[in-house]
């Protein structure tokens, strides 16, 4: 939790590339070197633990995305309902102005 994040402009990737997953972390040659280096520092059990953590993180992100989609749908529904109510009120006010002798409800 003490890690510092690197702003997108500091890692030479555009924000769009990062969001679209268009970022390649290493070429094949560099990837081989990284794999060898990581194997020196991590045991298979640590890899499995890390894999489990990444799976849990992925699930949590999926849940957040689903909740975000639900909130968005609810907000759109609320917006639509508010527009309908506002339109009904405007029509009611217009009718009341055109018929001032009619009793108000």
N, C-alpha and C positions, 0 to 999 in steps of 0.2 A: 504494500500500500504506500510505501515511501517512494515509489518510482516516479520519475518526472516524465510527463508526456512530451513528445516532440511535436511542435506545431507543424502543419503540413508543409509550409514553405521552407522549413529547415531540413526536411528529408528528401527534397527534390521531387516530390510527387504532388500533383495537383489534387485538390480536394475531390474533384470529379473522378479522377483515377482511383482514389482510395475508396470512394463510395461504390464505384462500379466493379471493384475487384480487378481493375486492369493493372495492378501493380505486381510486377514480378520481383520476388525477393532476391533471387540469385540466379545466375546462369547455371547451366549444367556443370561446367567446370568448377564454378564457385560452390555449387551445391554439394559436390562430392567432398570438397575440402571442409565445408561446414558440417556435413554428416560425420566425417572422421573425427572432427574436433568435438562434436557433441557426444559421440560414442565414448570418447575418452572421459567425459565428465558425468555422463548419466548412465545408470544401470537400466536394464530392461524394465525392472519394477518401477523405476522413476518415470520412464517413458509411458508406461501403462497408467500411472497415477496422473501424469500430465494429460494424457489422452482423455481420461475420465473427467478431469477438471474442464477440459475444453468442451467435452460433450455437455457437461452441466451448464457451462456458460452459454453454449449454443441454445440449449433448451430454455434458459432464462431469457435470452434475447428474443427467442421465438414467442415466448409468453408476453413479453413487453410489446412486441410488434402487434400481437393479436389484440392486446388491451388498447393500444393506440388506434388500431383500426376500428375497434368497437366505439371508442370515444369519438372518433371522427364521424362515424355513422350516426351516433346519437346527436352530435352537434348539428349535422346536416338536417336531421329530423326536426330538431328544435328550431332551427332557422326557418325551415319550411312552415312549421306550425305558426311561428311568430309572424311570418309574412301573411299567412291566411287571416290571422286574427286582426292584424293591422289593416288589411284590406276590408274586412268586415266592419271594423270601427269607422273607417273612412266613409264607407257606403252608408252606414248608419248615421253618421254626422251629416253627410250630404242630404240624406232623406229628412233629417230633423230640421235642417236649415231651409229646405224647400217647403216644408209643412210646419211652420212655427206654431199653429194652433193645435196640432196633434199632441196629446199628452205623452210625456216621456216616461219610459219604463224604468 
